[in-house]
Amino acid sequence: ASINLNTISMLPPLVVQPDGRILLLVYGPTPTAGHSLVARLLPSGAFDPSWNMPGLLTDNNKYGNTLHLLPSGEVLLAGYLQRLGVVSGHERSVALLTATGQLTAPAFDPRVVDAGLVFDVAQQPDGRLVATGIFSEVSGSEVSNMVRFQADGTVDTAFCRRARLAGGNGRALVAQPDGTVLVGGDFHTVNGVDHPALARLLPTGQLDATFAAPFLGLSSTNSTPSSITKLVRQADGRLLVAGSLQRTPNGTPDYFERLNTTGALDASFQPPANTLPLAMLAQPDGTIIVGIDAAAPLLRLQPSGAADPTFTPLPGAAPDNYAAVRALALDAAGNILADDYAYASGLSTTAYSFIQRLLPDGSADQTFSIGNNLNLTSNSEVTKNLPQPNGRILLTGFLNVGGTAYYGSARLLADGNVDPSFTLSQTPDYTAYDALIQPDGALVFGGDFTTAAGQSVIGLTRLLDANVLAVGQPGAEPQTAAWPVPAHDALHLRLDAASQPDRK
């Protein structure tokens, strides 16, 4: 059998043991049972039947970078060893294998950590923040890909103990009005209980067992687990879900579904076939705006999921045969903000990204400055458009502005032009996947960054900005008249209508 050697490592991908047997780092599909990640061959080149290394049923997103033979005959393996041998286990970076390929006793379990990242952050009705992503520790507290912060910024350790996502990470959050939290991702368990891809957590962090989504995880009968990338809650409480949604063992996954409040599939929702939303926006009238990867990258769906024929699709920037809308938002006037990332005609390597504001029928708002609003150049990607109460538009993402540096956020004025009061160098120094505006105007960012405003922060930060909240229109001064002046026996008053006292 052929073996695809790991070409990621800069070190030799094989080790020869004293007896002539050969250990090899394997990348890609498992060549034969018991030889995932590391295979062992006999001197003849045949697979060694005595080597039995544990591995998941799928080898996706797993690889070894290096292996070393120890004098004891054990094998030290390092790399991205995603939950090696245990579907619901933690992420490993180093493992010690016995002479037959098995994991050694649990005593050898070093935790090699890297900077964590946050994919989504949400604010609960009581003001507390929840975040999900890839992280195992926050401010010295052990967590597992899910965290909640108290109002003062300290970690809610009781919540985190109950809301442990294992076997994968979280990608999307919805904080619901009743205090429950919906979390989606590619995790397998919640606090040790099998509950793949989508869960509802009670306000305490405990798993809500009454919510049961139909999506499958990794098992002996299913080698293609579900993975959720987007969640949107509609006004009636039903949930729009996007990702790789596996509902039948080893079958073809769905990409876009709607669930009822119990987690059951809403069979009345029938979106266009093979529609994978990169962004979703639930409108107050029940229609759904969807950003996709296509030459016409924007759709509006009726509540049933059928395409709305009254909506004029947003074309990609001409000439163009590839575009993708990855960020959508609705402003206070009901207009649609859409980020369009496109390649030029012929799928060349020249790429550009720009923000458009569309009227409710899908046509372009001609009062909005379109084109390359921020001079975003190749590789830029906007992950979120966030209209502020003052009409300005906060953008998050991976932003190469003018080809000079990468930033996690930028801001436009209400007319689409660059906001000169927003200093790019004060924002996160790398990708910001999500942002929200708190009631006091503070800006919260989550992403894959290590500094913001010149300070060392990892994955999650809050910035203060005085220019966020709406400014009320100044009212006219009350017109009050008094006569005669000076007064002797009587003084006559005429009060402005807005100054009239309440009558009891």
TORZA-930186 format. One record per residue (C-alpha): y negated, z, x; chain; residue number from 1. Coordinates in nm, 2 decimals, always signed. Each point is the difference from the previous one (the first is absolute). Layout:
REM TORZA-930186
((Y,Z,X),"A",NUM);
...
END
This chain:
REM TORZA-930186
((+0.00,+0.00,+0.00),"A",1);
((-0.36,-0.07,+0.12),"A",2);
((-0.24,+0.28,+0.05),"A",3);
((-0.38,-0.02,-0.03),"A",4);
((-0.12,+0.22,+0.29),"A",5);
((-0.31,+0.21,-0.04),"A",6);
((-0.29,-0.20,+0.16),"A",7);
((-0.27,+0.26,-0.09),"A",8);
((+0.08,+0.22,+0.29),"A",9);
((-0.14,-0.08,+0.35),"A",10);
((+0.30,+0.17,+0.14),"A",11);
((+0.35,-0.15,+0.04),"A",12);
((+0.17,+0.00,-0.34),"A",13);
((+0.34,+0.10,+0.13),"A",14);
((+0.18,+0.27,+0.21),"A",15);
((+0.33,-0.04,+0.18),"A",16);
((+0.22,+0.31,-0.01),"A",17);
((+0.22,+0.10,+0.31),"A",18);
((+0.31,-0.12,-0.18),"A",19);
((-0.15,-0.35,-0.06),"A",20);
((-0.09,+0.04,-0.37),"A",21);
((-0.34,-0.13,-0.09),"A",22);
((-0.26,+0.16,-0.23),"A",23);
((-0.26,-0.23,-0.15),"A",24);
((-0.31,+0.05,-0.21),"A",25);
((+0.05,-0.21,-0.32),"A",26);
((-0.29,-0.14,-0.20),"A",27);
((+0.05,-0.14,-0.35),"A",28);
((+0.31,+0.01,-0.22),"A",29);
((+0.28,+0.22,+0.11),"A",30);
((+0.25,-0.22,+0.18),"A",31);
((+0.30,+0.20,-0.11),"A",32);
((+0.07,+0.34,-0.16),"A",33);
((-0.08,+0.30,+0.22),"A",34);
((-0.22,-0.20,+0.24),"A",35);
((-0.35,+0.02,-0.16),"A",36);
((-0.29,+0.04,+0.24),"A",37);
((+0.23,+0.05,+0.29),"A",38);
((+0.32,-0.20,+0.05),"A",39);
((+0.27,+0.06,+0.25),"A",40);
((+0.22,-0.28,+0.14),"A",41);
((+0.32,+0.03,+0.20),"A",42);
((+0.01,-0.17,+0.34),"A",43);
((+0.16,-0.30,-0.18),"A",44);
((-0.31,-0.04,-0.22),"A",45);
((+0.17,+0.12,-0.32),"A",46);
((-0.15,+0.27,-0.21),"A",47);
((+0.12,+0.34,+0.10),"A",48);
((+0.19,+0.14,-0.30),"A",49);
((-0.05,+0.36,+0.12),"A",50);
((-0.38,-0.02,-0.02),"A",51);
((-0.12,+0.11,-0.34),"A",52);
((-0.37,+0.04,-0.02),"A",53);
((-0.16,+0.11,-0.33),"A",54);
((-0.25,-0.22,-0.17),"A",55);
((-0.16,-0.07,-0.33),"A",56);
((+0.14,-0.27,-0.23),"A",57);
((-0.29,-0.22,+0.10),"A",58);
((-0.15,-0.04,+0.35),"A",59);
((-0.34,-0.10,-0.12),"A",60);
((-0.29,+0.16,+0.20),"A",61);
((+0.23,+0.17,+0.25),"A",62);
((+0.03,-0.08,+0.37),"A",63);
((+0.06,+0.17,+0.33),"A",64);
((-0.23,-0.04,+0.29),"A",65);
((+0.21,+0.14,+0.28),"A",66);
((+0.33,+0.18,+0.06),"A",67);
((+0.12,+0.21,+0.30),"A",68);
((+0.35,+0.11,+0.10),"A",69);
((+0.01,+0.37,+0.09),"A",70);
((+0.24,+0.15,+0.26),"A",71);
((+0.17,+0.18,-0.29),"A",72);
((+0.10,-0.34,-0.15),"A",73);
((-0.25,+0.05,-0.29),"A",74);
((-0.25,-0.27,-0.08),"A",75);
((-0.37,+0.06,-0.05),"A",76);
((-0.17,-0.24,-0.24),"A",77);
((-0.37,-0.04,-0.07),"A",78);
((-0.19,-0.23,-0.23),"A",79);
((-0.07,-0.03,-0.37),"A",80);
((+0.31,+0.16,-0.13),"A",81);
((-0.08,+0.00,-0.37),"A",82);
((+0.20,+0.29,-0.16),"A",83);
((+0.29,-0.07,+0.23),"A",84);
((+0.32,+0.10,-0.18),"A",85);
((-0.17,+0.18,-0.29),"A",86);
((-0.16,-0.20,-0.28),"A",87);
((-0.23,+0.29,-0.10),"A",88);
((-0.06,+0.13,+0.36),"A",89);
((-0.32,+0.00,+0.19),"A",90);
((-0.12,-0.27,+0.24),"A",91);
((+0.16,+0.03,+0.34),"A",92);
((-0.14,-0.13,+0.33),"A",93);
((+0.27,+0.14,+0.23),"A",94);
((+0.38,+0.06,-0.06),"A",95);
((+0.28,+0.12,+0.21),"A",96);
((+0.34,-0.17,-0.06),"A",97);
((+0.34,+0.12,+0.10),"A",98);
((+0.24,-0.20,+0.21),"A",99);
((+0.13,-0.16,-0.32),"A",100);
((-0.35,-0.08,-0.15),"A",101);
((-0.03,+0.29,-0.24),"A",102);
((-0.32,+0.22,-0.03),"A",103);
((+0.03,+0.32,+0.20),"A",104);
((-0.04,+0.34,-0.16),"A",105);
((-0.33,+0.05,-0.19),"A",106);
((-0.13,+0.22,+0.29),"A",107);
((-0.12,-0.31,+0.17),"A",108);
((-0.27,-0.13,-0.24),"A",109);
((-0.33,-0.04,+0.18),"A",110);
((-0.30,-0.10,-0.21),"A",111);
((-0.20,-0.26,+0.18),"A",112);
((-0.31,-0.05,-0.21),"A",113);
((-0.28,-0.26,-0.01),"A",114);
((-0.33,-0.02,-0.18),"A",115);
((+0.07,-0.01,-0.38),"A",116);
((-0.15,-0.23,-0.25),"A",117);
((-0.10,+0.02,-0.36),"A",118);
((+0.06,-0.29,-0.24),"A",119);
((-0.15,+0.15,-0.31),"A",120);
((-0.22,+0.30,-0.10),"A",121);
((-0.09,+0.12,-0.35),"A",122);
((-0.20,+0.28,-0.16),"A",123);
((+0.15,+0.21,-0.27),"A",124);
((-0.20,+0.12,-0.30),"A",125);
((-0.05,+0.34,+0.16),"A",126);
((-0.16,-0.16,+0.31),"A",127);
((+0.29,+0.04,+0.23),"A",128);
((+0.10,-0.30,+0.22),"A",129);
((+0.35,-0.13,+0.03),"A",130);
((+0.11,-0.25,+0.27),"A",131);
((+0.31,-0.19,+0.09),"A",132);
((+0.11,-0.21,+0.30),"A",133);
((+0.20,+0.05,+0.32),"A",134);
((-0.06,+0.35,+0.14),"A",135);
((+0.20,+0.32,+0.07),"A",136);
((-0.27,+0.25,+0.08),"A",137);
((-0.35,+0.07,-0.13),"A",138);
((-0.23,+0.25,+0.17),"A",139);
((+0.30,+0.18,+0.14),"A",140);
((+0.19,+0.01,-0.33),"A",141);
((+0.34,-0.17,-0.02),"A",142);
((+0.00,-0.26,-0.28),"A",143);
((+0.19,-0.31,-0.08),"A",144);
((-0.20,-0.31,-0.09),"A",145);
((-0.19,+0.18,-0.28),"A",146);
((-0.28,+0.25,+0.01),"A",147);
((-0.25,+0.17,-0.23),"A",148);
((-0.32,+0.17,+0.11),"A",149);
((-0.17,+0.30,-0.15),"A",150);
((-0.37,-0.04,-0.08),"A",151);
((-0.09,+0.15,+0.34),"A",152);
((+0.21,-0.26,+0.18),"A",153);
((+0.29,+0.23,+0.09),"A",154);
((+0.36,-0.12,-0.06),"A",155);
((+0.16,+0.10,-0.33),"A",156);
((+0.32,+0.11,+0.17),"A",157);
((+0.18,+0.10,-0.32),"A",158);
((-0.05,-0.35,-0.15),"A",159);
((+0.11,-0.17,+0.32),"A",160);
((+0.32,+0.20,+0.02),"A",161);
((+0.10,-0.14,-0.34),"A",162);
((-0.14,-0.35,+0.05),"A",163);
((+0.20,-0.11,+0.30),"A",164);
((+0.07,-0.37,+0.02),"A",165);
((+0.29,-0.09,+0.22),"A",166);
((+0.20,-0.30,+0.09),"A",167);
((-0.32,-0.20,+0.01),"A",168);
((-0.37,+0.04,-0.08),"A",169);
((-0.26,-0.02,-0.28),"A",170);
((-0.22,-0.30,-0.05),"A",171);
((-0.18,+0.05,-0.33),"A",172);
((-0.14,+0.28,-0.21),"A",173);
((-0.13,+0.06,-0.35),"A",174);
((-0.16,+0.34,-0.09),"A",175);
((+0.04,+0.03,-0.37),"A",176);
((-0.23,+0.19,-0.24),"A",177);
((+0.27,+0.26,-0.08),"A",178);
((+0.02,+0.10,+0.37),"A",179);
((+0.33,-0.18,+0.07),"A",180);
((+0.01,-0.24,+0.29),"A",181);
((+0.19,-0.33,+0.02),"A",182);
((+0.11,-0.11,+0.34),"A",183);
((+0.17,-0.32,+0.10),"A",184);
((+0.14,-0.13,+0.33),"A",185);
((+0.33,-0.05,+0.18),"A",186);
((+0.11,+0.36,+0.01),"A",187);
((+0.35,+0.10,-0.11),"A",188);
((-0.03,+0.37,-0.09),"A",189);
((-0.26,+0.24,-0.13),"A",190);
((+0.06,+0.36,+0.12),"A",191);
((+0.37,-0.09,+0.07),"A",192);
((+0.07,-0.15,-0.34),"A",193);
((+0.09,-0.37,-0.02),"A",194);
((-0.30,-0.17,-0.17),"A",195);
((-0.07,-0.33,+0.17),"A",196);
((-0.33,-0.20,+0.02),"A",197);
((-0.19,+0.16,-0.29),"A",198);
((-0.05,+0.36,-0.11),"A",199);
((-0.22,+0.21,-0.22),"A",200);
((-0.09,+0.34,+0.14),"A",201);
((-0.11,+0.29,-0.21),"A",202);
((-0.33,+0.18,+0.08),"A",203);
((+0.21,+0.24,+0.21),"A",204);
((+0.14,-0.28,+0.21),"A",205);
((+0.35,+0.03,-0.15),"A",206);
((+0.18,-0.32,-0.10),"A",207);
((-0.04,-0.08,-0.37),"A",208);
((+0.37,-0.06,-0.10),"A",209);
((-0.11,-0.15,-0.34),"A",210);
((-0.15,-0.30,+0.17),"A",211);
((+0.28,-0.24,+0.10),"A",212);
((-0.09,-0.35,+0.13),"A",213);
((+0.27,-0.27,+0.01),"A",214);
((-0.04,-0.09,+0.36),"A",215);
((+0.29,+0.04,+0.24),"A",216);
((+0.01,+0.15,+0.35),"A",217);
((+0.24,-0.05,+0.29),"A",218);
((+0.36,+0.08,-0.09),"A",219);
((+0.36,-0.10,+0.06),"A",220);
((-0.04,-0.27,-0.27),"A",221);
((-0.36,-0.11,+0.07),"A",222);
((-0.12,-0.10,+0.35),"A",223);
((-0.35,-0.12,-0.11),"A",224);
((-0.19,+0.30,-0.11),"A",225);
((-0.32,-0.01,-0.21),"A",226);
((-0.34,+0.01,+0.16),"A",227);
((-0.33,+0.05,-0.19),"A",228);
((-0.33,-0.11,+0.13),"A",229);
((-0.24,+0.02,-0.30),"A",230);
((-0.04,+0.24,-0.30),"A",231);
((-0.26,-0.03,-0.27),"A",232);
((-0.02,+0.22,-0.31),"A",233);
((-0.12,-0.17,-0.32),"A",234);
((-0.22,+0.18,-0.25),"A",235);
((+0.30,+0.07,-0.23),"A",236);
((+0.19,+0.17,+0.28),"A",237);
((+0.24,-0.29,+0.07),"A",238);
((+0.05,-0.08,+0.37),"A",239);
((-0.03,-0.34,+0.17),"A",240);
((+0.24,-0.01,+0.31),"A",241);
((+0.01,-0.26,+0.27),"A",242);
((+0.23,-0.04,+0.30),"A",243);
((+0.37,-0.08,+0.06),"A",244);
((+0.15,+0.15,-0.31),"A",245);
((+0.38,+0.01,+0.02),"A",246);
((+0.16,+0.07,-0.34),"A",247);
((+0.35,-0.14,+0.05),"A",248);
((+0.21,+0.07,+0.31),"A",249);
((-0.06,-0.27,+0.26),"A",250);
((-0.16,-0.22,-0.26),"A",251);
((-0.32,-0.19,+0.02),"A",252);
((-0.29,+0.25,-0.02),"A",253);
((-0.29,-0.02,-0.24),"A",254);
((-0.36,+0.01,+0.13),"A",255);
((-0.20,+0.11,-0.30),"A",256);
((+0.09,+0.23,-0.29),"A",257);
((-0.16,+0.24,-0.25),"A",258);
((+0.15,+0.34,-0.08),"A",259);
((-0.05,+0.22,-0.29),"A",260);
((-0.11,+0.36,+0.05),"A",261);
((+0.36,+0.12,+0.03),"A",262);
((+0.06,-0.25,+0.28),"A",263);
((+0.21,-0.23,-0.21),"A",264);
((-0.05,-0.37,+0.04),"A",265);
((-0.25,-0.15,-0.25),"A",266);
((+0.20,-0.31,-0.12),"A",267);
((-0.30,-0.13,-0.19),"A",268);
((-0.18,-0.08,+0.32),"A",269);
((+0.10,-0.35,+0.13),"A",270);
((-0.23,-0.11,+0.29),"A",271);
((+0.03,-0.35,+0.15),"A",272);
((+0.32,-0.04,+0.21),"A",273);
((-0.01,+0.08,+0.37),"A",274);
((-0.35,+0.16,-0.02),"A",275);
((-0.04,+0.25,+0.28),"A",276);
((-0.33,+0.19,-0.05),"A",277);
((-0.20,+0.07,+0.32),"A",278);
((-0.26,+0.17,-0.22),"A",279);
((-0.01,+0.11,-0.36),"A",280);
((-0.28,+0.10,-0.24),"A",281);
((+0.05,+0.13,-0.35),"A",282);
((-0.29,-0.08,-0.22),"A",283);
((-0.12,+0.21,-0.29),"A",284);
((+0.11,-0.27,-0.26),"A",285);
((+0.36,+0.01,+0.12),"A",286);
((-0.01,-0.32,+0.20),"A",287);
((+0.10,+0.02,+0.37),"A",288);
((-0.16,-0.18,+0.29),"A",289);
((+0.25,-0.08,+0.28),"A",290);
((-0.06,-0.12,+0.35),"A",291);
((+0.28,-0.20,+0.16),"A",292);
((+0.07,-0.23,+0.30),"A",293);
((-0.06,-0.35,-0.12),"A",294);
((-0.25,-0.29,+0.00),"A",295);
((-0.14,+0.15,-0.32),"A",296);
((+0.04,+0.37,+0.09),"A",297);
((-0.13,+0.17,-0.32),"A",298);
((+0.16,+0.03,-0.34),"A",299);
((-0.09,+0.18,-0.32),"A",300);
((+0.29,+0.11,-0.21),"A",301);
((+0.00,+0.09,-0.37),"A",302);
((+0.15,+0.34,-0.09),"A",303);
((+0.34,-0.17,-0.05),"A",304);
((-0.01,-0.12,+0.36),"A",305);
((-0.06,-0.37,-0.10),"A",306);
((-0.27,-0.19,+0.19),"A",307);
((-0.33,+0.01,-0.18),"A",308);
((-0.11,-0.37,-0.05),"A",309);
((-0.36,+0.10,-0.06),"A",310);
((-0.04,+0.12,+0.35),"A",311);
((-0.12,-0.25,+0.26),"A",312);
((+0.21,+0.06,+0.32),"A",313);
((-0.18,+0.08,+0.32),"A",314);
((+0.05,-0.29,+0.24),"A",315);
((+0.06,+0.05,+0.36),"A",316);
((-0.30,-0.10,+0.22),"A",317);
((+0.01,-0.38,+0.02),"A",318);
((+0.14,-0.17,+0.18),"A",319);
((+0.29,+0.24,-0.02),"A",320);
((+0.37,+0.01,-0.08),"A",321);
((+0.06,+0.37,+0.07),"A",322);
((-0.18,+0.31,-0.12),"A",323);
((+0.08,+0.36,-0.09),"A",324);
((-0.20,+0.25,-0.20),"A",325);
((+0.09,+0.35,+0.13),"A",326);
((-0.28,+0.21,-0.15),"A",327);
((-0.13,+0.01,-0.35),"A",328);
((-0.25,+0.22,-0.18),"A",329);
((-0.21,+0.01,-0.32),"A",330);
((-0.37,+0.09,+0.03),"A",331);
((-0.21,+0.18,-0.26),"A",332);
((-0.10,-0.32,-0.18),"A",333);
((+0.37,-0.12,-0.04),"A",334);
((-0.02,-0.26,+0.28),"A",335);
((+0.30,-0.04,+0.24),"A",336);
((-0.03,+0.05,+0.37),"A",337);
((+0.26,-0.20,+0.19),"A",338);
((+0.08,-0.03,+0.37),"A",339);
((+0.13,-0.35,+0.08),"A",340);
((+0.18,-0.04,+0.33),"A",341);
((+0.07,-0.36,+0.08),"A",342);
((+0.11,-0.25,+0.26),"A",343);
((-0.19,-0.32,+0.04),"A",344);
((+0.15,-0.33,-0.10),"A",345);
((+0.33,-0.08,+0.17),"A",346);
((+0.09,+0.36,+0.06),"A",347);
((-0.19,+0.01,+0.33),"A",348);
((-0.04,+0.32,+0.19),"A",349);
((-0.36,+0.03,-0.11),"A",350);
((-0.03,+0.26,-0.26),"A",351);
((-0.28,+0.15,-0.19),"A",352);
((-0.05,+0.28,-0.26),"A",353);
((-0.28,+0.03,-0.25),"A",354);
((-0.09,+0.20,-0.32),"A",355);
((-0.07,-0.16,-0.33),"A",356);
((-0.14,+0.15,-0.32),"A",357);
((+0.14,-0.17,-0.31),"A",358);
((-0.12,+0.01,-0.36),"A",359);
((+0.25,+0.13,-0.26),"A",360);
((+0.12,-0.36,-0.06),"A",361);
((+0.08,-0.06,+0.36),"A",362);
((-0.29,-0.22,+0.09),"A",363);
((-0.21,+0.09,+0.31),"A",364);
((-0.30,+0.22,-0.04),"A",365);
((-0.27,-0.23,+0.15),"A",366);
((-0.24,+0.30,+0.06),"A",367);
((+0.25,+0.15,+0.25),"A",368);
((-0.01,-0.10,+0.36),"A",369);
((+0.34,-0.16,+0.07),"A",370);
((+0.15,-0.16,+0.31),"A",371);
((+0.05,+0.21,+0.31),"A",372);
((-0.20,+0.29,-0.12),"A",373);
((+0.07,+0.21,+0.31),"A",374);
((+0.08,-0.29,+0.24),"A",375);
((+0.36,+0.12,-0.01),"A",376);
((+0.20,-0.20,+0.25),"A",377);
((+0.37,-0.07,+0.07),"A",378);
((+0.25,+0.28,-0.07),"A",379);
((-0.24,+0.19,-0.23),"A",380);
((+0.15,+0.13,-0.32),"A",381);
((-0.18,+0.20,-0.27),"A",382);
((+0.24,+0.25,-0.16),"A",383);
((-0.23,+0.15,-0.27),"A",384);
((-0.33,-0.08,-0.17),"A",385);
((-0.17,+0.31,-0.13),"A",386);
((-0.32,-0.03,-0.21),"A",387);
((-0.22,+0.30,+0.05),"A",388);
((-0.21,+0.16,-0.28),"A",389);
((-0.32,-0.15,+0.16),"A",390);
((+0.14,-0.35,-0.03),"A",391);
((+0.09,-0.05,+0.37),"A",392);
((+0.35,-0.10,+0.09),"A",393);
((+0.21,+0.19,+0.25),"A",394);
((+0.27,-0.21,+0.18),"A",395);
((+0.30,+0.14,+0.19),"A",396);
((+0.25,-0.18,+0.21),"A",397);
((+0.05,-0.15,+0.34),"A",398);
((-0.34,-0.16,+0.06),"A",399);
((-0.09,-0.22,+0.30),"A",400);
((-0.37,-0.03,-0.06),"A",401);
((-0.15,-0.29,+0.20),"A",402);
((+0.30,+0.00,+0.23),"A",403);
((-0.13,+0.30,+0.20),"A",404);
((+0.20,+0.31,-0.11),"A",405);
((+0.23,+0.14,-0.27),"A",406);
((-0.13,+0.23,-0.26),"A",407);
((+0.17,+0.17,-0.30),"A",408);
((-0.29,-0.03,-0.24),"A",409);
((-0.32,-0.18,-0.08),"A",410);
((-0.24,-0.02,-0.29),"A",411);
((-0.18,-0.26,-0.20),"A",412);
((-0.32,+0.02,-0.21),"A",413);
((+0.03,-0.06,-0.37),"A",414);
((-0.09,-0.37,+0.05),"A",415);
((+0.28,-0.05,+0.25),"A",416);
((-0.21,+0.01,+0.32),"A",417);
((+0.08,+0.23,+0.29),"A",418);
((-0.13,+0.36,-0.05),"A",419);
((-0.21,+0.06,+0.32),"A",420);
((+0.00,+0.38,-0.06),"A",421);
((+0.38,+0.02,+0.04),"A",422);
((+0.08,+0.05,+0.37),"A",423);
((+0.34,-0.17,+0.08),"A",424);
((+0.05,+0.21,+0.31),"A",425);
((+0.00,+0.32,-0.21),"A",426);
((+0.30,-0.11,-0.20),"A",427);
((+0.37,+0.03,+0.09),"A",428);
((+0.07,-0.19,+0.32),"A",429);
((+0.31,-0.19,-0.14),"A",430);
((+0.16,-0.09,-0.33),"A",431);
((-0.10,+0.20,-0.31),"A",432);
((+0.26,-0.07,-0.27),"A",433);
((-0.18,+0.20,-0.27),"A",434);
((-0.32,+0.18,-0.09),"A",435);
((-0.15,+0.20,-0.29),"A",436);
((-0.34,+0.14,-0.09),"A",437);
((-0.01,+0.36,-0.09),"A",438);
((-0.24,+0.14,-0.27),"A",439);
((-0.25,+0.12,+0.27),"A",440);
((-0.01,-0.35,+0.16),"A",441);
((+0.22,+0.08,+0.30),"A",442);
((+0.22,-0.29,+0.11),"A",443);
((+0.37,+0.07,+0.07),"A",444);
((+0.20,-0.25,+0.21),"A",445);
((+0.37,-0.02,+0.07),"A",446);
((+0.16,-0.24,+0.24),"A",447);
((+0.13,-0.07,+0.35),"A",448);
((-0.29,+0.13,+0.22),"A",449);
((-0.07,+0.26,+0.26),"A",450);
((-0.38,+0.04,+0.00),"A",451);
((-0.29,-0.01,-0.24),"A",452);
((-0.36,+0.06,+0.05),"A",453);
((+0.08,+0.06,+0.37),"A",454);
((+0.23,+0.29,-0.07),"A",455);
((+0.38,+0.02,+0.04),"A",456);
((+0.17,-0.02,-0.34),"A",457);
((+0.34,-0.14,-0.09),"A",458);
((+0.08,-0.19,-0.31),"A",459);
((-0.23,+0.19,-0.25),"A",460);
((-0.37,+0.08,+0.01),"A",461);
((-0.30,+0.07,-0.21),"A",462);
((-0.35,-0.13,+0.07),"A",463);
((-0.32,+0.11,-0.15),"A",464);
((-0.25,-0.26,-0.13),"A",465);
((-0.32,+0.07,-0.19),"A",466);
((-0.02,-0.35,-0.12),"A",467);
((+0.30,-0.01,-0.24),"A",468);
((-0.09,+0.15,-0.34),"A",469);
((-0.19,-0.17,-0.28),"A",470);
((-0.37,+0.06,-0.01),"A",471);
((-0.15,+0.05,-0.34),"A",472);
((-0.31,-0.20,-0.11),"A",473);
((-0.32,+0.21,+0.01),"A",474);
((-0.13,+0.08,-0.34),"A",475);
((-0.36,-0.03,-0.11),"A",476);
((-0.21,+0.31,+0.03),"A",477);
((-0.03,+0.18,-0.34),"A",478);
((-0.33,-0.07,-0.17),"A",479);
((-0.15,+0.33,-0.13),"A",480);
((-0.35,+0.03,-0.13),"A",481);
((-0.20,+0.31,-0.08),"A",482);
((-0.35,+0.03,-0.16),"A",483);
((-0.27,+0.12,-0.02),"A",484);
((-0.05,+0.12,+0.35),"A",485);
((-0.13,+0.26,+0.03),"A",486);
((+0.16,+0.15,-0.32),"A",487);
((-0.15,+0.28,-0.20),"A",488);
((+0.17,+0.07,-0.34),"A",489);
((+0.28,-0.27,+0.01),"A",490);
((+0.18,-0.22,+0.26),"A",491);
((+0.15,-0.32,-0.12),"A",492);
((+0.32,-0.13,+0.18),"A",493);
((+0.17,-0.34,-0.01),"A",494);
((+0.34,+0.00,+0.17),"A",495);
((+0.19,-0.30,+0.14),"A",496);
((+0.30,-0.08,-0.22),"A",497);
((+0.24,+0.08,+0.29),"A",498);
((-0.16,+0.34,+0.04),"A",499);
((+0.04,+0.12,-0.36),"A",500);
((+0.17,+0.33,-0.02),"A",501);
((+0.33,+0.04,-0.19),"A",502);
((-0.03,+0.11,-0.35),"A",503);
((+0.23,+0.29,-0.09),"A",504);
END
